[in-house]
Amino acid sequence: MDYLLRTATESAMLSALKSAGLTQDATNAEGIAVVVPTAGISIDHIGPIPPTVDIDGNPVSPGDPRWHTNIRATIELTPEQVTALPTFTPEPTIPYRVFA
């Protein structure tokens, strides 16, 4: 199942993902603390969506400065996890980026 998420900031998104239990803290091979998805979760951080301009540089769409992230869950999320996700409505009819 895919989820399109949006928050005001990147830090708010990271906090929401951790609260939903979709990420966990880990240490990489160099001993540096990192945040990784839990098993069965793929995360695509998009960030702010830039404005679209035509060939002459004229604005076509304004973009969105909020933080966007897509989640693909190959496991079933609990109702509590789904409720904790910062989903939004209406979902875009043409998403900026999708999983292949």
N, C-alpha and C positions, 0 to 999 in steps of 0.2 A: 504494500500500500504506500502511496506517495502522499506527502504532506507538504503544502506550501506555507511557509512561516514568515512572519514579519514582526519586528520589534523596532523601537526607536533607535537603539544602538547595538553595536556588536556585543558589548558586555552584557546587555540585557538578554540577548539571544543565547550567549554561552551559559548564563545563569539558568535560563528556562530549560535548555537541553539537559543540564546537569540535574535540575529539579525533577525533570521527567524521567530521569534514570537512563538517558540515551547516550551519555558520555561518562567517562571515568578518568580519574587521574592515573598517570603512569609515568615511568621513567624510561627514557630512551637509552640506547647503548652508550651514549656519552655521559649519562648520569643527569641529564637535564629533564626537569619535570615537564610533561606534556599532557594534553587532554586528547583522548582518543574515543571513537565511537564504541559502544558496547557491541557484542556479537549480534549480528543480524540487522545492523543499522548502517546505512550509508548516508553521509552528510555532504551536501554541496553548498558551501557558503558563497552566496552571490554578492552580498553587500548592497550598497546603494545602486539603484538602477539609473544609469546616465540618461540625459535627455536624448531624444532622437532628432536628428536634423536632416534636411534634404541635401541634395548635392550642392546647393548654393549656401548652405549653412543656416538656413531658416529653420526655426523650431517646428517640429511636427508633433512631438509629444513632450511633456515637461520632465519626464523621468520621476523618480521617487527617491528622496534622500534617506529614507529609513533603511534598516538592515534587513536583507532578505536571505533566507536559507531554505533549501529543499531537503527533505528527508525521505529516504526510501527504507521502509521496514520490511524485511523478509521474514520477520517473526510477527506474531500477533501481539499488539500493544494492549495493555490493560485499559479499561475505561478511564482510570485515574491518570495514566500516562497521556492519553489522547486529550483529556481535559486540560492538562498542564501545558500542552503545546500552544504557542501563540499563533494559531491559525487565524485566517481572516476571511471575510465574505464581503462582496462576492469574489470568488476566485477569478483570476484573469482568464479570459477566453483564449488568449494566446500568451502563454507563460513566456517570460524572458529567456528561461533555460529549463530544459527537462532532462530526465535521465534517459539514456539511449536504451 
